[in-house]
Amino acid sequence: MLRRYGVLRTRAAVRALVVELLASVADMATSRDTAALRGRVAGWRYARRLPRHPFPPDDAIDWELTPLRTLALRRDVQSGRAVSS
């Protein structure tokens, strides 16, 4: 999404990079592998060949989702608990 929608060319670039970094590190710590990071890199490379899209519609982005909430949701999914919004 970062490359396909040009997120890193917007004012949201720093926040997007921080959130992606935190999510990757948290996933490496909990799953003890680098699958999430490898997936992000693969997606970045793949999107290079694709045309850029306009910024995603507002309903595709949860603007209230904070890094802490993301970690809590990730923990719930990994523990098998139901995830509620």
PDB file of N, CA, C and O in Angstrom, chain B, residues numbered from 101:
ATOM      1  N   MET B 101       0.817  -1.196   0.000  1.00  0.00           N
ATOM      2  CA  MET B 101       0.000   0.000   0.000  1.00  0.00           C
ATOM      3  C   MET B 101       0.854   1.251   0.000  1.00  0.00           C
ATOM      4  O   MET B 101       0.503   2.237  -0.648  1.00  0.00           O
ATOM      5  N   LEU B 102       1.973   1.231   0.716  1.00  0.00           N
ATOM      6  CA  LEU B 102       2.790   2.439   0.798  1.00  0.00           C
ATOM      7  C   LEU B 102       3.244   2.904  -0.579  1.00  0.00           C
ATOM      8  O   LEU B 102       3.193   4.097  -0.881  1.00  0.00           O
ATOM      9  N   ARG B 103       3.684   1.978  -1.407  1.00  0.00           N
ATOM     10  CA  ARG B 103       4.166   2.353  -2.738  1.00  0.00           C
ATOM     11  C   ARG B 103       3.008   2.551  -3.708  1.00  0.00           C
ATOM     12  O   ARG B 103       2.992   3.524  -4.462  1.00  0.00           O
ATOM     13  N   ARG B 104       2.062   1.659  -3.697  1.00  0.00           N
ATOM     14  CA  ARG B 104       0.971   1.703  -4.673  1.00  0.00           C
ATOM     15  C   ARG B 104       0.145   2.973  -4.549  1.00  0.00           C
ATOM     16  O   ARG B 104      -0.325   3.510  -5.552  1.00  0.00           O
ATOM     17  N   TYR B 105      -0.033   3.452  -3.337  1.00  0.00           N
ATOM     18  CA  TYR B 105      -0.828   4.649  -3.120  1.00  0.00           C
ATOM     19  C   TYR B 105       0.030   5.897  -2.885  1.00  0.00           C
ATOM     20  O   TYR B 105      -0.515   6.971  -2.633  1.00  0.00           O
ATOM     21  N   GLY B 106       1.344   5.777  -2.960  1.00  0.00           N
ATOM     22  CA  GLY B 106       2.220   6.935  -2.805  1.00  0.00           C
ATOM     23  C   GLY B 106       2.190   7.533  -1.410  1.00  0.00           C
ATOM     24  O   GLY B 106       2.373   8.739  -1.249  1.00  0.00           O
ATOM     25  N   VAL B 107       1.962   6.705  -0.403  1.00  0.00           N
ATOM     26  CA  VAL B 107       1.838   7.199   0.973  1.00  0.00           C
ATOM     27  C   VAL B 107       3.114   7.912   1.424  1.00  0.00           C
ATOM     28  O   VAL B 107       3.044   8.895   2.161  1.00  0.00           O
ATOM     29  N   LEU B 108       4.263   7.429   0.992  1.00  0.00           N
ATOM     30  CA  LEU B 108       5.517   8.029   1.441  1.00  0.00           C
ATOM     31  C   LEU B 108       5.787   9.392   0.803  1.00  0.00           C
ATOM     32  O   LEU B 108       6.784  10.040   1.120  1.00  0.00           O
ATOM     33  N   ARG B 109       4.917   9.818  -0.078  1.00  0.00           N
ATOM     34  CA  ARG B 109       5.023  11.164  -0.673  1.00  0.00           C
ATOM     35  C   ARG B 109       4.024  12.131  -0.059  1.00  0.00           C
ATOM     36  O   ARG B 109       3.797  13.220  -0.586  1.00  0.00           O
ATOM     37  N   THR B 110       3.436  11.731   1.045  1.00  0.00           N
ATOM     38  CA  THR B 110       2.432  12.568   1.703  1.00  0.00           C
ATOM     39  C   THR B 110       2.936  12.984   3.080  1.00  0.00           C
ATOM     40  O   THR B 110       4.012  12.577   3.519  1.00  0.00           O
ATOM     41  N   ARG B 111       2.142  13.796   3.738  1.00  0.00           N
ATOM     42  CA  ARG B 111       2.525  14.223   5.094  1.00  0.00           C
ATOM     43  C   ARG B 111       2.381  13.090   6.104  1.00  0.00           C
ATOM     44  O   ARG B 111       2.815  13.218   7.248  1.00  0.00           O
ATOM     45  N   ALA B 112       1.776  11.989   5.688  1.00  0.00           N
ATOM     46  CA  ALA B 112       1.615  10.822   6.565  1.00  0.00           C
ATOM     47  C   ALA B 112       2.809   9.876   6.493  1.00  0.00           C
ATOM     48  O   ALA B 112       2.793   8.820   7.126  1.00  0.00           O
ATOM     49  N   ALA B 113       3.837  10.231   5.741  1.00  0.00           N
ATOM     50  CA  ALA B 113       4.970   9.328   5.500  1.00  0.00           C
ATOM     51  C   ALA B 113       5.672   8.908   6.790  1.00  0.00           C
ATOM     52  O   ALA B 113       5.918   7.721   7.000  1.00  0.00           O
ATOM     53  N   VAL B 114       5.990   9.850   7.636  1.00  0.00           N
ATOM     54  CA  VAL B 114       6.729   9.527   8.860  1.00  0.00           C
ATOM     55  C   VAL B 114       5.899   8.598   9.744  1.00  0.00           C
ATOM     56  O   VAL B 114       6.411   7.604  10.260  1.00  0.00           O
ATOM     57  N   ARG B 115       4.630   8.922   9.916  1.00  0.00           N
ATOM     58  CA  ARG B 115       3.769   8.080  10.755  1.00  0.00           C
ATOM     59  C   ARG B 115       3.652   6.681  10.155  1.00  0.00           C
ATOM     60  O   ARG B 115       3.720   5.688  10.880  1.00  0.00           O
ATOM     61  N   ALA B 116       3.478   6.596   8.842  1.00  0.00           N
ATOM     62  CA  ALA B 116       3.352   5.296   8.190  1.00  0.00           C
ATOM     63  C   ALA B 116       4.611   4.457   8.397  1.00  0.00           C
ATOM     64  O   ALA B 116       4.521   3.265   8.689  1.00  0.00           O
ATOM     65  N   LEU B 117       5.768   5.067   8.250  1.00  0.00           N
ATOM     66  CA  LEU B 117       7.020   4.338   8.440  1.00  0.00           C
ATOM     67  C   LEU B 117       7.199   3.875   9.879  1.00  0.00           C
ATOM     68  O   LEU B 117       7.649   2.754  10.120  1.00  0.00           O
ATOM     69  N   VAL B 118       6.850   4.728  10.836  1.00  0.00           N
ATOM     70  CA  VAL B 118       6.967   4.360  12.249  1.00  0.00           C
ATOM     71  C   VAL B 118       6.031   3.203  12.574  1.00  0.00           C
ATOM     72  O   VAL B 118       6.423   2.252  13.251  1.00  0.00           O
ATOM     73  N   VAL B 119       4.795   3.284  12.092  1.00  0.00           N
ATOM     74  CA  VAL B 119       3.822   2.221  12.363  1.00  0.00           C
ATOM     75  C   VAL B 119       4.279   0.912  11.725  1.00  0.00           C
ATOM     76  O   VAL B 119       4.185  -0.143  12.352  1.00  0.00           O
ATOM     77  N   GLU B 120       4.771   0.965  10.491  1.00  0.00           N
ATOM     78  CA  GLU B 120       5.251  -0.249   9.826  1.00  0.00           C
ATOM     79  C   GLU B 120       6.457  -0.834  10.559  1.00  0.00           C
ATOM     80  O   GLU B 120       6.567  -2.052  10.705  1.00  0.00           O
ATOM     81  N   LEU B 121       7.340   0.015  11.010  1.00  0.00           N
ATOM     82  CA  LEU B 121       8.505  -0.451  11.761  1.00  0.00           C
ATOM     83  C   LEU B 121       8.080  -1.117  13.064  1.00  0.00           C
ATOM     84  O   LEU B 121       8.551  -2.205  13.393  1.00  0.00           O
ATOM     85  N   LEU B 122       7.193  -0.464  13.803  1.00  0.00           N
ATOM     86  CA  LEU B 122       6.709  -1.030  15.068  1.00  0.00           C
ATOM     87  C   LEU B 122       5.986  -2.357  14.837  1.00  0.00           C
ATOM     88  O   LEU B 122       6.186  -3.315  15.584  1.00  0.00           O
ATOM     89  N   ALA B 123       5.150  -2.409  13.809  1.00  0.00           N
ATOM     90  CA  ALA B 123       4.418  -3.648  13.528  1.00  0.00           C
ATOM     91  C   ALA B 123       5.376  -4.774  13.160  1.00  0.00           C
ATOM     92  O   ALA B 123       5.194  -5.914  13.589  1.00  0.00           O
ATOM     93  N   SER B 124       6.391  -4.456  12.368  1.00  0.00           N
ATOM     94  CA  SER B 124       7.363  -5.487  11.964  1.00  0.00           C
ATOM     95  C   SER B 124       8.166  -5.987  13.160  1.00  0.00           C
ATOM     96  O   SER B 124       8.366  -7.191  13.316  1.00  0.00           O
ATOM     97  N   VAL B 125       8.622  -5.070  13.998  1.00  0.00           N
ATOM     98  CA  VAL B 125       9.402  -5.459  15.177  1.00  0.00           C
ATOM     99  C   VAL B 125       8.535  -6.267  16.145  1.00  0.00           C
ATOM    100  O   VAL B 125       8.983  -7.275  16.690  1.00  0.00           O
ATOM    101  N   ALA B 126       7.298  -5.824  16.356  1.00  0.00           N
ATOM    102  CA  ALA B 126       6.394  -6.547  17.259  1.00  0.00           C
ATOM    103  C   ALA B 126       6.120  -7.949  16.726  1.00  0.00           C
ATOM    104  O   ALA B 126       6.080  -8.914  17.490  1.00  0.00           O
ATOM    105  N   ASP B 127       5.932  -8.057  15.423  1.00  0.00           N
ATOM    106  CA  ASP B 127       5.672  -9.373  14.857  1.00  0.00           C
ATOM    107  C   ASP B 127       6.894 -10.274  14.976  1.00  0.00           C
ATOM    108  O   ASP B 127       6.764 -11.463  15.269  1.00  0.00           O
ATOM    109  N   MET B 128       8.082  -9.714  14.750  1.00  0.00           N
ATOM    110  CA  MET B 128       9.302 -10.515  14.901  1.00  0.00           C
ATOM    111  C   MET B 128       9.467 -10.990  16.341  1.00  0.00           C
ATOM    112  O   MET B 128       9.914 -12.110  16.586  1.00  0.00           O
ATOM    113  N   ALA B 129       9.103 -10.132  17.290  1.00  0.00           N
ATOM    114  CA  ALA B 129       9.255 -10.491  18.701  1.00  0.00           C
ATOM    115  C   ALA B 129       8.254 -11.566  19.109  1.00  0.00           C
ATOM    116  O   ALA B 129       8.589 -12.459  19.887  1.00  0.00           O
ATOM    117  N   THR B 130       7.027 -11.490  18.592  1.00  0.00           N
ATOM    118  CA  THR B 130       6.004 -12.448  19.016  1.00  0.00           C
ATOM    119  C   THR B 130       6.057 -13.753  18.237  1.00  0.00           C
ATOM    120  O   THR B 130       5.846 -14.824  18.806  1.00  0.00           O
ATOM    121  N   SER B 131       6.338 -13.674  16.934  1.00  0.00           N
ATOM    122  CA  SER B 131       6.334 -14.905  16.136  1.00  0.00           C
ATOM    123  C   SER B 131       7.731 -15.493  15.944  1.00  0.00           C
ATOM    124  O   SER B 131       7.884 -16.615  15.463  1.00  0.00           O
ATOM    125  N   ARG B 132       8.734 -14.724  16.323  1.00  0.00           N
ATOM    126  CA  ARG B 132      10.133 -15.154  16.217  1.00  0.00           C
ATOM    127  C   ARG B 132      10.533 -15.537  14.797  1.00  0.00           C
ATOM    128  O   ARG B 132      11.304 -16.470  14.574  1.00  0.00           O
ATOM    129  N   ASP B 133       9.978 -14.781  13.837  1.00  0.00           N
ATOM    130  CA  ASP B 133      10.418 -14.936  12.456  1.00  0.00           C
ATOM    131  C   ASP B 133      10.299 -13.578  11.756  1.00  0.00           C
ATOM    132  O   ASP B 133       9.793 -12.611  12.326  1.00  0.00           O
ATOM    133  N   THR B 134      10.764 -13.531  10.544  1.00  0.00           N
ATOM    134  CA  THR B 134      10.762 -12.263   9.810  1.00  0.00           C
ATOM    135  C   THR B 134       9.746 -12.267   8.671  1.00  0.00           C
ATOM    136  O   THR B 134       9.888 -11.509   7.712  1.00  0.00           O
ATOM    137  N   ALA B 135       8.726 -13.112   8.771  1.00  0.00           N
ATOM    138  CA  ALA B 135       7.742 -13.241   7.697  1.00  0.00           C
ATOM    139  C   ALA B 135       7.041 -11.911   7.402  1.00  0.00           C
ATOM    140  O   ALA B 135       6.858 -11.561   6.236  1.00  0.00           O
ATOM    141  N   ALA B 136       6.650 -11.174   8.428  1.00  0.00           N
ATOM    142  CA  ALA B 136       5.952  -9.912   8.208  1.00  0.00           C
ATOM    143  C   ALA B 136       6.853  -8.907   7.493  1.00  0.00           C
ATOM    144  O   ALA B 136       6.413  -8.211   6.578  1.00  0.00           O
ATOM    145  N   LEU B 137       8.091  -8.838   7.907  1.00  0.00           N
ATOM    146  CA  LEU B 137       9.035  -7.923   7.265  1.00  0.00           C
ATOM    147  C   LEU B 137       9.296  -8.354   5.822  1.00  0.00           C
ATOM    148  O   LEU B 137       9.320  -7.519   4.919  1.00  0.00           O
ATOM    149  N   ARG B 138       9.489  -9.634   5.608  1.00  0.00           N
ATOM    150  CA  ARG B 138       9.718 -10.130   4.248  1.00  0.00           C
ATOM    151  C   ARG B 138       8.508  -9.864   3.361  1.00  0.00           C
ATOM    152  O   ARG B 138       8.661  -9.539   2.184  1.00  0.00           O
ATOM    153  N   GLY B 139       7.321  -9.997   3.912  1.00  0.00           N
ATOM    154  CA  GLY B 139       6.101  -9.714   3.163  1.00  0.00           C
ATOM    155  C   GLY B 139       5.987  -8.254   2.779  1.00  0.00           C
ATOM    156  O   GLY B 139       5.568  -7.930   1.668  1.00  0.00           O
ATOM    157  N   ARG B 140       6.353  -7.380   3.686  1.00  0.00           N
ATOM    158  CA  ARG B 140       6.319  -5.951   3.383  1.00  0.00           C
ATOM    159  C   ARG B 140       7.318  -5.605   2.275  1.00  0.00           C
ATOM    160  O   ARG B 140       6.999  -4.839   1.366  1.00  0.00           O
ATOM    161  N   VAL B 141       8.505  -6.160   2.352  1.00  0.00           N
ATOM    162  CA  VAL B 141       9.529  -5.904   1.328  1.00  0.00           C
ATOM    163  C   VAL B 141       9.062  -6.469  -0.014  1.00  0.00           C
ATOM    164  O   VAL B 141       9.219  -5.813  -1.044  1.00  0.00           O
ATOM    165  N   ALA B 142       8.497  -7.658  -0.016  1.00  0.00           N
ATOM    166  CA  ALA B 142       8.010  -8.261  -1.260  1.00  0.00           C
ATOM    167  C   ALA B 142       6.890  -7.413  -1.870  1.00  0.00           C
ATOM    168  O   ALA B 142       6.852  -7.213  -3.084  1.00  0.00           O
ATOM    169  N   GLY B 143       5.986  -6.919  -1.033  1.00  0.00           N
ATOM    170  CA  GLY B 143       4.911  -6.056  -1.514  1.00  0.00           C
ATOM    171  C   GLY B 143       5.444  -4.763  -2.102  1.00  0.00           C
ATOM    172  O   GLY B 143       4.948  -4.291  -3.125  1.00  0.00           O
ATOM    173  N   TRP B 144       6.449  -4.189  -1.461  1.00  0.00           N
ATOM    174  CA  TRP B 144       7.078  -2.962  -1.952  1.00  0.00           C
ATOM    175  C   TRP B 144       7.690  -3.200  -3.337  1.00  0.00           C
ATOM    176  O   TRP B 144       7.522  -2.394  -4.252  1.00  0.00           O
ATOM    177  N   ARG B 145       8.392  -4.303  -3.467  1.00  0.00           N
ATOM    178  CA  ARG B 145       9.031  -4.616  -4.753  1.00  0.00           C
ATOM    179  C   ARG B 145       7.996  -4.895  -5.840  1.00  0.00           C
ATOM    180  O   ARG B 145       8.135  -4.423  -6.969  1.00  0.00           O
ATOM    181  N   TYR B 146       6.976  -5.648  -5.506  1.00  0.00           N
ATOM    182  CA  TYR B 146       5.948  -5.997  -6.482  1.00  0.00           C
ATOM    183  C   TYR B 146       5.214  -4.758  -6.983  1.00  0.00           C
ATOM    184  O   TYR B 146       4.913  -4.655  -8.172  1.00  0.00           O
ATOM    185  N   ALA B 147       4.924  -3.823  -6.088  1.00  0.00           N
ATOM    186  CA  ALA B 147       4.169  -2.621  -6.452  1.00  0.00           C
ATOM    187  C   ALA B 147       4.948  -1.712  -7.395  1.00  0.00           C
ATOM    188  O   ALA B 147       4.359  -0.836  -8.028  1.00  0.00           O
ATOM    189  N   ARG B 148       6.240  -1.901  -7.500  1.00  0.00           N
ATOM    190  CA  ARG B 148       7.055  -1.086  -8.409  1.00  0.00           C
ATOM    191  C   ARG B 148       6.562  -1.239  -9.848  1.00  0.00           C
ATOM    192  O   ARG B 148       6.623  -0.288 -10.628  1.00  0.00           O
ATOM    193  N   ARG B 149       6.075  -2.423 -10.202  1.00  0.00           N
ATOM    194  CA  ARG B 149       5.635  -2.699 -11.570  1.00  0.00           C
ATOM    195  C   ARG B 149       4.205  -2.246 -11.845  1.00  0.00           C
ATOM    196  O   ARG B 149       3.770  -2.247 -12.996  1.00  0.00           O
ATOM    197  N   LEU B 150       3.488  -1.869 -10.832  1.00  0.00           N
ATOM    198  CA  LEU B 150       2.074  -1.547 -10.972  1.00  0.00           C
ATOM    199  C   LEU B 150       1.847  -0.038 -11.045  1.00  0.00           C
ATOM    200  O   LEU B 150       2.641   0.737 -10.510  1.00  0.00           O
ATOM    201  N   PRO B 151       0.772   0.377 -11.702  1.00  0.00           N
ATOM    202  CA  PRO B 151       0.472   1.811 -11.748  1.00  0.00           C
ATOM    203  C   PRO B 151       0.072   2.323 -10.369  1.00  0.00           C
ATOM    204  O   PRO B 151      -0.521   1.596  -9.572  1.00  0.00           O
ATOM    205  N   ARG B 152       0.402   3.575 -10.100  1.00  0.00           N
ATOM    206  CA  ARG B 152       0.054   4.181  -8.816  1.00  0.00           C
ATOM    207  C   ARG B 152      -1.441   4.483  -8.790  1.00  0.00           C
ATOM    208  O   ARG B 152      -2.020   4.906  -9.791  1.00  0.00           O
ATOM    209  N   HIS B 153      -2.045   4.262  -7.652  1.00  0.00           N
ATOM    210  CA  HIS B 153      -3.455   4.574  -7.442  1.00  0.00           C
ATOM    211  C   HIS B 153      -3.575   5.900  -6.702  1.00  0.00           C
ATOM    212  O   HIS B 153      -2.647   6.324  -6.013  1.00  0.00           O
ATOM    213  N   PRO B 154      -4.727   6.550  -6.849  1.00  0.00           N
ATOM    214  CA  PRO B 154      -4.957   7.721  -5.989  1.00  0.00           C
ATOM    215  C   PRO B 154      -5.050   7.257  -4.545  1.00  0.00           C
ATOM    216  O   PRO B 154      -5.216   6.066  -4.284  1.00  0.00           O
ATOM    217  N   PHE B 155      -4.944   8.183  -3.613  1.00  0.00           N
ATOM    218  CA  PHE B 155      -4.986   7.833  -2.194  1.00  0.00           C
ATOM    219  C   PHE B 155      -6.220   6.998  -1.915  1.00  0.00           C
ATOM    220  O   PHE B 155      -7.280   7.269  -2.479  1.00  0.00           O
ATOM    221  N   PRO B 156      -6.112   5.979  -1.053  1.00  0.00           N
ATOM    222  CA  PRO B 156      -7.261   5.104  -0.783  1.00  0.00           C
ATOM    223  C   PRO B 156      -8.450   5.882  -0.232  1.00  0.00           C
ATOM    224  O   PRO B 156      -8.275   6.917   0.411  1.00  0.00           O
ATOM    225  N   PRO B 157      -9.665   5.381  -0.484  1.00  0.00           N
ATOM    226  CA  PRO B 157     -10.846   6.059   0.055  1.00  0.00           C
ATOM    227  C   PRO B 157     -10.832   6.057   1.575  1.00  0.00           C
ATOM    228  O   PRO B 157     -10.245   5.175   2.201  1.00  0.00           O
ATOM    229  N   ASP B 158     -11.480   7.047   2.157  1.00  0.00           N
ATOM    230  CA  ASP B 158     -11.494   7.180   3.619  1.00  0.00           C
ATOM    231  C   ASP B 158     -11.998   5.925   4.328  1.00  0.00           C
ATOM    232  O   ASP B 158     -11.509   5.591   5.407  1.00  0.00           O
ATOM    233  N   ASP B 159     -12.971   5.225   3.736  1.00  0.00           N
ATOM    234  CA  ASP B 159     -13.511   4.058   4.431  1.00  0.00           C
ATOM    235  C   ASP B 159     -12.543   2.872   4.409  1.00  0.00           C
ATOM    236  O   ASP B 159     -12.812   1.851   5.042  1.00  0.00           O
ATOM    237  N   ALA B 160     -11.434   2.988   3.699  1.00  0.00           N
ATOM    238  CA  ALA B 160     -10.423   1.922   3.681  1.00  0.00           C
ATOM    239  C   ALA B 160      -9.398   2.101   4.794  1.00  0.00           C
ATOM    240  O   ALA B 160      -8.569   1.222   5.028  1.00  0.00           O
ATOM    241  N   ILE B 161      -9.455   3.234   5.477  1.00  0.00           N
ATOM    242  CA  ILE B 161      -8.464   3.547   6.509  1.00  0.00           C
ATOM    243  C   ILE B 161      -9.170   3.788   7.832  1.00  0.00           C
ATOM    244  O   ILE B 161     -10.127   4.558   7.909  1.00  0.00           O
ATOM    245  N   ASP B 162      -8.691   3.125   8.862  1.00  0.00           N
ATOM    246  CA  ASP B 162      -9.212   3.355  10.210  1.00  0.00           C
ATOM    247  C   ASP B 162      -8.320   4.406  10.857  1.00  0.00           C
ATOM    248  O   ASP B 162      -7.260   4.086  11.393  1.00  0.00           O
ATOM    249  N   TRP B 163      -8.751   5.651  10.804  1.00  0.00           N
ATOM    250  CA  TRP B 163      -7.941   6.765  11.289  1.00  0.00           C
ATOM    251  C   TRP B 163      -7.779   6.747  12.801  1.00  0.00           C
ATOM    252  O   TRP B 163      -6.906   7.434  13.333  1.00  0.00           O
ATOM    253  N   GLU B 164      -8.597   5.982  13.500  1.00  0.00           N
ATOM    254  CA  GLU B 164      -8.507   5.920  14.962  1.00  0.00           C
ATOM    255  C   GLU B 164      -7.666   4.744  15.446  1.00  0.00           C
ATOM    256  O   GLU B 164      -7.506   4.553  16.652  1.00  0.00           O
ATOM    257  N   LEU B 165      -7.133   3.960  14.525  1.00  0.00           N
ATOM    258  CA  LEU B 165      -6.308   2.816  14.890  1.00  0.00           C
ATOM    259  C   LEU B 165      -4.906   3.299  15.253  1.00  0.00           C
ATOM    260  O   LEU B 165      -4.147   3.753  14.397  1.00  0.00           O
ATOM    261  N   THR B 166      -4.584   3.192  16.519  1.00  0.00           N
ATOM    262  CA  THR B 166      -3.281   3.644  17.000  1.00  0.00           C
ATOM    263  C   THR B 166      -2.301   2.469  17.028  1.00  0.00           C
ATOM    264  O   THR B 166      -2.721   1.313  16.981  1.00  0.00           O
ATOM    265  N   PRO B 167      -1.011   2.756  17.103  1.00  0.00           N
ATOM    266  CA  PRO B 167      -0.052   1.651  17.213  1.00  0.00           C
ATOM    267  C   PRO B 167      -0.331   0.734  18.404  1.00  0.00           C
ATOM    268  O   PRO B 167      -0.170  -0.481  18.290  1.00  0.00           O
ATOM    269  N   LEU B 168      -0.745   1.288  19.539  1.00  0.00           N
ATOM    270  CA  LEU B 168      -1.046   0.451  20.708  1.00  0.00           C
ATOM    271  C   LEU B 168      -2.258  -0.440  20.463  1.00  0.00           C
ATOM    272  O   LEU B 168      -2.267  -1.604  20.864  1.00  0.00           O
ATOM    273  N   ARG B 169      -3.274   0.100  19.811  1.00  0.00           N
ATOM    274  CA  ARG B 169      -4.468  -0.691  19.493  1.00  0.00           C
ATOM    275  C   ARG B 169      -4.102  -1.800  18.501  1.00  0.00           C
ATOM    276  O   ARG B 169      -4.610  -2.917  18.598  1.00  0.00           O
ATOM    277  N   THR B 170      -3.228  -1.488  17.559  1.00  0.00           N
ATOM    278  CA  THR B 170      -2.775  -2.483  16.598  1.00  0.00           C
ATOM    279  C   THR B 170      -2.087  -3.638  17.307  1.00  0.00           C
ATOM    280  O   THR B 170      -2.333  -4.801  16.985  1.00  0.00           O
ATOM    281  N   LEU B 171      -1.228  -3.328  18.268  1.00  0.00           N
ATOM    282  CA  LEU B 171      -0.542  -4.374  19.025  1.00  0.00           C
ATOM    283  C   LEU B 171      -1.533  -5.219  19.823  1.00  0.00           C
ATOM    284  O   LEU B 171      -1.388  -6.439  19.906  1.00  0.00           O
ATOM    285  N   ALA B 172      -2.539  -4.569  20.409  1.00  0.00           N
ATOM    286  CA  ALA B 172      -3.552  -5.299  21.170  1.00  0.00           C
ATOM    287  C   ALA B 172      -4.347  -6.235  20.258  1.00  0.00           C
ATOM    288  O   ALA B 172      -4.616  -7.377  20.630  1.00  0.00           O
ATOM    289  N   LEU B 173      -4.720  -5.766  19.085  1.00  0.00           N
ATOM    290  CA  LEU B 173      -5.442  -6.609  18.131  1.00  0.00           C
ATOM    291  C   LEU B 173      -4.581  -7.782  17.690  1.00  0.00           C
ATOM    292  O   LEU B 173      -5.064  -8.909  17.578  1.00  0.00           O
ATOM    293  N   ARG B 174      -3.314  -7.516  17.443  1.00  0.00           N
ATOM    294  CA  ARG B 174      -2.381  -8.570  17.023  1.00  0.00           C
ATOM    295  C   ARG B 174      -2.260  -9.635  18.127  1.00  0.00           C
ATOM    296  O   ARG B 174      -2.246 -10.834  17.847  1.00  0.00           O
ATOM    297  N   ARG B 175      -2.172  -9.177  19.381  1.00  0.00           N
ATOM    298  CA  ARG B 175      -2.080 -10.104  20.511  1.00  0.00           C
ATOM    299  C   ARG B 175      -3.345 -10.946  20.613  1.00  0.00           C
ATOM    300  O   ARG B 175      -3.272 -12.149  20.864  1.00  0.00           O
ATOM    301  N   ASP B 176      -4.513 -10.316  20.420  1.00  0.00           N
ATOM    302  CA  ASP B 176      -5.778 -11.036  20.493  1.00  0.00           C
ATOM    303  C   ASP B 176      -5.877 -12.109  19.409  1.00  0.00           C
ATOM    304  O   ASP B 176      -6.327 -13.223  19.678  1.00  0.00           O
ATOM    305  N   VAL B 177      -5.466 -11.782  18.202  1.00  0.00           N
ATOM    306  CA  VAL B 177      -5.515 -12.732  17.097  1.00  0.00           C
ATOM    307  C   VAL B 177      -4.584 -13.899  17.368  1.00  0.00           C
ATOM    308  O   VAL B 177      -4.953 -15.054  17.153  1.00  0.00           O
ATOM    309  N   GLN B 178      -3.390 -13.612  17.836  1.00  0.00           N
ATOM    310  CA  GLN B 178      -2.414 -14.673  18.085  1.00  0.00           C
ATOM    311  C   GLN B 178      -2.827 -15.571  19.240  1.00  0.00           C
ATOM    312  O   GLN B 178      -2.465 -16.748  19.266  1.00  0.00           O
ATOM    313  N   SER B 179      -3.577 -15.039  20.191  1.00  0.00           N
ATOM    314  CA  SER B 179      -4.014 -15.856  21.317  1.00  0.00           C
ATOM    315  C   SER B 179      -5.307 -16.596  21.035  1.00  0.00           C
ATOM    316  O   SER B 179      -5.751 -17.417  21.838  1.00  0.00           O
ATOM    317  N   GLY B 180      -5.917 -16.299  19.876  1.00  0.00           N
ATOM    318  CA  GLY B 180      -7.170 -16.970  19.519  1.00  0.00           C
ATOM    319  C   GLY B 180      -8.412 -16.295  20.042  1.00  0.00           C
ATOM    320  O   GLY B 180      -9.516 -16.816  19.885  1.00  0.00           O
ATOM    321  N   ARG B 181      -8.248 -15.137  20.667  1.00  0.00           N
ATOM    322  CA  ARG B 181      -9.424 -14.403  21.168  1.00  0.00           C
ATOM    323  C   ARG B 181     -10.160 -13.732  20.020  1.00  0.00           C
ATOM    324  O   ARG B 181      -9.564 -13.416  18.991  1.00  0.00           O
ATOM    325  N   ALA B 182     -11.436 -13.521  20.197  1.00  0.00           N
ATOM    326  CA  ALA B 182     -12.230 -12.837  19.178  1.00  0.00           C
ATOM    327  C   ALA B 182     -11.789 -11.388  19.113  1.00  0.00           C
ATOM    328  O   ALA B 182     -11.484 -10.770  20.133  1.00  0.00           O
ATOM    329  N   VAL B 183     -11.760 -10.860  17.918  1.00  0.00           N
ATOM    330  CA  VAL B 183     -11.370  -9.468  17.714  1.00  0.00           C
ATOM    331  C   VAL B 183     -12.622  -8.656  17.479  1.00  0.00           C
ATOM    332  O   VAL B 183     -13.430  -8.977  16.607  1.00  0.00           O
ATOM    333  N   SER B 184     -12.780  -7.596  18.265  1.00  0.00           N
ATOM    334  CA  SER B 184     -13.933  -6.704  18.083  1.00  0.00           C
ATOM    335  C   SER B 184     -13.419  -5.334  17.709  1.00  0.00           C
ATOM    336  O   SER B 184     -12.308  -4.946  18.071  1.00  0.00           O
ATOM    337  N   SER B 185     -14.241  -4.610  16.982  1.00  0.00           N
ATOM    338  CA  SER B 185     -13.810  -3.263  16.564  1.00  0.00           C
ATOM    339  C   SER B 185     -14.326  -2.191  17.466  1.00  0.00           C
ATOM    340  O   SER B 185     -14.050  -1.012  17.245  1.00  0.00           O
TER     341      SER B 185
END
